């Protein structure tokens, strides 16, 4: 950062305030009772929650929104054509009409994410007005620096679940942490909370390289893989970023079940699902079932007791073990930790139940990387094979619907994707959710991915658009199917109409 974030009373304005990462930071600012505004293209439950906390939320991103905190300067009005026009027109108008009248003490600190580009009306106006401009990671880095007992959870997979679980454990145990997570956690009532202690738990994202800005007291690395080929050239570049992060942590907690973490990181505290690994925290007598997982937990060779995890699969047992390791380092009793973990329901879009109709069960998961798909589908298979289930209907068949996320990821990991659907009985592949990327021209589309998977799986089809996928599911789903919607895009939009359709068919 070239300038410091000011939490003493200077106002904030968040461009895209309703985003899952931005909204968590905005909530902390609002709960600190600081002046805050923001903008988004549409209203949502998140923006409504922020408004209830005192944030002023504009619908639409316009240069005039930046004048909200000015006590005596009226914002220049722009015609719709100007708003949609060039950056030069907007900024030049602002400069000519109002800059000389601005009260510098009321210029907002403008916060944006990587998704905000230079031609954004508010961003360009903020530059012209001389507003301090920060990336969202700068705000999180500043919050981490204000908390002596900060905990930052990083890793290619499991960040949201692990940070959510640690936050819930510490909250239930009375540690009263501040929390900033990139996902909605049901048990916490959202993705953020302002605590009164020196503890802070944050999800630390590596996708754009901003991980290297954070200097937490405790860093956690769950695993390391190539997941963002749009930013990283190869795995070595990913590892280099994580190594920089590790070097900024006072203490590092690492999962040595991941070969890259085991061999490339110098973890102070280790955890593993293999008791023979020599990890500081390990488990044995593991029982995976469709209703959850139980295991015995060991701390440096001493038996702590049994843990019961309501979330499914080995990956979530690993996440729980990370929470045990961090909780114990923070001074919590194992009894308090295990009690909280047993009631933790997980984050939204992580094997989230969306209802059932005509004995068809609808579940969504954020999995969008081959490793995540393998883990999630493995957990889904437990619902069938163990005859114990968290679901209201015992499934007999898994219909996996996958929406690939980004052309760059689909192209770079095509062969890995092709091998990760073995636990699904039927697979439907949607068009790629581009996340703003350009189509490389038929090299990494949904059809190409379906063709690649079909070489490993006999029941694979290309579904196309969301509308077409919805139509196909209406024809093929039958009672005792588990319809599992996978991806980080907007595939979940089809679920409500499908539930309603099968409800009328029952």
WOZIGI-V174012 format. One record per pair of residues at least 4 apart in sequence whose ideal C-beta (glycine too) atoms are under 6 Angstrom apart, sorted by the first residue. I is the first residue (numbers start at 1). J is the second residue. D is the distance in Angstrom with one decimal. If there is no record, write none. Layout:
I;J;D, I;J;D
This chain:
1;138;5.0, 3;132;5.5, 5;139;5.9, 5;142;3.9, 6;10;4.3, 10;109;5.9, 11;35;3.7, 11;69;4.5, 11;108;4.4, 12;29;5.1, 12;36;4.8, 12;108;5.9, 12;109;5.1, 13;37;4.9, 13;108;3.9, 13;110;5.1, 14;22;5.3, 14;26;4.9, 14;38;3.7, 14;111;4.7, 15;39;6.0, 15;112;4.6, 15;116;5.2, 15;122;5.0, 16;22;5.5, 16;40;5.9, 17;22;5.6, 17;26;5.2, 17;38;2.7, 17;40;5.5, 18;23;5.9, 18;40;3.9, 18;44;5.1, 18;46;5.0, 18;47;4.6, 20;182;5.6, 21;136;5.8, 21;182;4.9, 22;113;5.9, 22;136;5.6, 23;46;4.8, 24;180;4.7, 24;191;4.4, 24;192;4.0, 25;136;5.9, 25;139;4.9, 26;38;5.9, 26;50;5.6, 27;192;4.0, 28;192;5.6, 28;194;5.5, 29;34;5.1, 29;36;5.0, 30;36;5.2, 30;53;3.9, 30;54;5.2, 30;55;5.0, 31;194;3.8, 36;55;4.6, 37;56;4.3, 37;68;4.9, 38;55;5.9, 38;57;5.4, 39;58;4.2, 39;61;4.7, 39;65;5.4, 40;47;5.8, 43;47;5.3, 47;57;4.8, 50;55;4.1, 51;55;5.8, 51;57;5.4, 58;65;4.7, 61;121;5.6, 61;122;4.9, 62;83;5.5, 62;121;5.5, 63;90;5.0, 63;94;5.8, 63;121;4.9, 63;125;3.5, 64;75;3.9, 65;122;5.9, 66;125;5.1, 66;126;5.8, 67;75;3.4, 69;106;4.5, 69;108;5.7, 70;103;5.9, 70;106;5.3, 73;101;4.9, 76;97;4.7, 76;98;5.5, 78;82;4.2, 78;83;5.1, 81;85;5.9, 82;89;5.6, 83;121;6.0, 85;89;4.9, 87;91;6.0, 87;119;5.0, 87;124;4.3, 88;92;5.7, 90;121;5.5, 90;124;5.8, 91;124;5.0, 91;128;4.0, 93;97;5.9, 94;98;5.8, 94;125;5.3, 94;128;5.1, 95;99;4.9, 95;128;5.3, 107;131;4.8, 108;131;5.9, 109;132;4.8, 110;126;4.2, 110;131;4.7, 110;133;4.8, 111;134;5.3, 111;136;5.8, 111;139;5.7, 112;116;3.8, 113;136;5.0, 114;208;4.8, 116;120;5.1, 116;123;5.5, 126;131;4.1, 126;133;5.6, 134;138;4.0, 134;139;5.8, 137;210;3.5, 137;213;5.3, 140;202;6.0, 141;213;4.4, 141;214;5.4, 144;150;4.5, 144;214;5.5, 144;216;5.3, 147;198;5.5, 147;200;3.8, 148;198;4.5, 149;198;4.4, 149;199;4.6, 149;217;5.6, 150;200;4.4, 150;216;4.2, 150;217;5.1, 151;201;4.9, 151;218;4.5, 152;202;5.0, 152;204;4.1, 152;214;5.2, 152;216;3.8, 152;219;5.3, 153;159;5.3, 153;162;5.0, 153;163;4.0, 153;203;5.6, 153;220;4.5, 154;204;4.2, 154;211;5.9, 154;221;5.3, 154;245;5.9, 155;159;5.4, 155;221;5.3, 155;222;3.1, 155;223;5.0, 156;223;5.3, 156;224;5.7, 156;225;4.4, 156;227;4.9, 157;223;5.6, 157;371;5.9, 157;372;5.4, 158;162;5.0, 158;222;4.3, 158;319;5.1, 159;163;5.9, 159;203;4.8, 160;164;5.9, 160;182;5.7, 160;183;3.8, 160;203;5.9, 160;347;5.0, 161;319;4.9, 161;347;5.8, 161;350;5.9, 162;222;5.8, 162;319;4.4, 162;322;5.0, 163;181;5.2, 163;201;5.7, 163;203;4.3, 164;181;5.6, 164;185;4.1, 164;347;5.0, 165;319;5.9, 165;323;4.4, 165;344;5.4, 166;201;5.2, 166;323;4.8, 166;326;5.2, 167;179;4.3, 167;201;4.5, 168;187;5.0, 168;340;5.8, 168;344;5.1, 169;323;5.2, 169;327;5.1, 169;337;5.4, 169;340;4.3, 170;175;4.0, 170;177;4.7, 172;340;4.0, 173;332;4.9, 173;336;4.2, 175;197;5.9, 175;199;5.3, 176;195;4.2, 176;196;5.2, 176;197;4.5, 177;195;4.6, 177;199;3.8, 177;201;5.1, 178;194;5.5, 178;195;4.4, 178;200;4.4, 179;192;5.7, 179;193;4.7, 179;201;5.2, 180;192;5.4, 180;202;4.5, 181;191;4.8, 181;203;4.9, 182;203;4.7, 183;347;4.2, 184;191;5.3, 184;348;4.0, 185;347;5.0, 186;345;5.0, 187;345;5.6, 204;211;5.5, 204;214;5.4, 206;211;4.4, 206;241;5.8, 207;228;4.8, 208;231;5.8, 209;241;5.8, 211;241;5.6, 211;245;4.7, 212;244;4.3, 212;245;5.9, 215;248;4.4, 216;249;5.7, 217;250;4.8, 218;251;5.1, 219;249;3.3, 219;252;5.0, 220;253;4.6, 220;322;5.8, 221;254;4.9, 221;261;5.4, 222;255;5.3, 223;258;4.0, 224;238;5.9, 224;239;6.0, 224;242;5.5, 224;260;4.2, 224;261;5.9, 226;235;4.8, 226;238;5.6, 227;369;5.1, 228;232;5.7, 229;408;4.8, 229;412;3.9, 230;408;4.3, 232;237;4.2, 232;238;5.0, 233;237;5.0, 239;264;5.3, 246;252;5.1, 246;265;5.6, 251;268;4.8, 252;267;4.9, 252;268;5.3, 253;269;4.6, 253;325;5.3, 254;261;4.6, 254;265;5.1, 254;267;3.2, 254;270;5.7, 255;261;5.5, 255;271;5.7, 256;262;4.0, 256;270;4.8, 256;272;5.1, 256;277;6.0, 256;279;5.6, 257;272;5.1, 257;273;5.8, 259;263;5.8, 260;264;5.2, 261;265;5.0, 269;280;5.1, 269;325;5.5, 270;279;4.2, 270;280;5.1, 271;279;5.3, 271;281;4.1, 271;321;4.6, 271;322;5.9, 271;325;5.0, 272;277;4.1, 272;279;3.7, 272;282;5.1, 273;283;5.7, 273;318;5.8, 275;282;4.2, 275;284;4.6, 280;300;5.4, 281;299;5.9, 281;321;5.6, 281;324;5.8, 281;325;4.6, 282;298;5.0, 283;295;4.0, 283;297;5.6, 284;296;5.4, 285;296;4.7, 286;295;4.4, 287;294;4.8, 288;293;5.3, 288;382;6.0, 289;386;4.5, 289;388;4.8, 290;382;4.6, 290;383;4.3, 290;386;4.5, 290;388;4.7, 290;389;4.1, 291;388;4.4, 291;390;5.3, 292;309;5.7, 292;310;4.7, 293;309;4.6, 293;317;5.0, 294;308;5.1, 295;307;5.7, 296;306;5.5, 297;304;4.6, 297;307;5.1, 297;324;5.9, 298;303;5.8, 299;304;5.1, 304;334;4.4, 305;334;5.7, 307;338;5.0, 308;342;4.5, 309;316;5.8, 309;317;5.6, 309;320;4.7, 311;316;3.7, 311;346;5.2, 312;379;3.8, 312;382;5.9, 313;375;5.7, 313;378;5.8, 313;379;3.6, 315;375;4.2, 320;341;5.2, 323;327;5.8, 324;337;5.6, 327;332;4.2, 327;337;4.3, 332;336;5.2, 332;337;5.4, 334;338;5.9, 346;350;5.0, 348;352;5.7, 349;364;5.8, 349;366;4.3, 350;366;5.9, 351;365;5.1, 352;364;4.9, 353;363;5.6, 354;362;4.3, 354;364;5.8, 354;495;5.0, 355;362;5.5, 355;499;4.7, 356;361;4.5, 356;392;5.5, 356;393;5.4, 357;499;5.2, 357;502;3.8, 357;503;3.9, 357;506;5.8, 358;479;6.0, 358;502;4.3, 358;505;5.1, 358;506;3.8, 359;393;5.1, 359;479;3.7, 359;480;5.4, 360;477;5.0, 360;481;5.0, 360;502;5.1, 361;391;5.2, 361;393;5.2, 361;395;5.9, 361;482;5.0, 362;483;5.1, 362;495;5.4, 362;499;5.7, 363;484;5.2, 364;485;4.6, 364;492;5.1, 365;376;4.7, 365;486;5.5, 366;488;5.4, 367;372;3.7, 367;373;4.9, 367;376;4.3, 367;486;5.0, 368;405;4.3, 368;487;5.3, 368;488;4.1, 370;413;5.8, 370;416;3.9, 370;417;5.3, 370;420;4.4, 373;377;6.0, 373;420;4.5, 374;420;4.6, 377;423;3.9, 377;424;5.6, 378;423;5.6, 380;398;5.3, 380;484;5.5, 381;385;5.8, 381;423;4.3, 382;386;5.3, 383;389;4.8, 383;395;5.2, 384;395;5.5, 389;394;5.6, 395;480;5.7, 395;482;3.7, 396;480;4.2, 397;425;4.6, 397;481;5.0, 398;424;4.9, 398;425;5.1, 398;482;5.0, 399;426;4.8, 399;481;5.4, 399;483;5.1, 400;424;3.7, 400;427;5.0, 400;484;5.0, 401;428;4.8, 401;485;5.0, 402;429;5.6, 402;486;4.5, 402;487;5.9, 403;430;4.2, 403;433;5.3, 403;487;3.5, 403;489;4.9, 403;491;4.0, 404;410;4.4, 404;432;4.6, 404;449;5.7, 405;433;5.1, 405;487;5.6, 405;488;4.5, 405;489;5.4, 406;435;5.1, 406;437;5.5, 407;411;6.0, 407;432;5.6, 407;437;4.9, 407;440;5.5, 407;444;4.6, 409;413;5.9, 410;432;5.8, 410;444;4.2, 410;449;5.9, 411;443;5.8, 411;444;3.5, 413;417;5.6, 414;452;5.4, 418;452;4.1, 418;453;5.0, 418;456;5.3, 419;456;5.6, 421;427;4.9, 421;453;5.8, 421;457;5.3, 426;459;4.5, 427;457;5.9, 427;460;4.5, 428;461;5.6, 428;463;4.4, 429;446;4.9, 429;449;5.3, 429;450;4.1, 429;462;5.3, 430;446;5.6, 430;463;5.3, 430;469;5.3, 431;446;4.6, 431;464;5.9, 431;465;5.8, 432;445;5.8, 432;446;5.8, 433;489;2.8, 440;444;5.8, 446;462;5.5, 447;462;4.7, 450;460;5.5, 450;462;3.9, 453;457;5.4, 453;460;4.7, 454;460;4.4, 463;468;5.8, 463;469;3.9, 463;472;5.5, 464;468;4.1, 466;494;5.3, 470;494;4.5, 473;477;5.3, 473;498;5.9, 474;501;5.8, 477;481;5.0, 477;483;5.9, 485;491;5.2, 487;491;4.9, 494;498;6.0
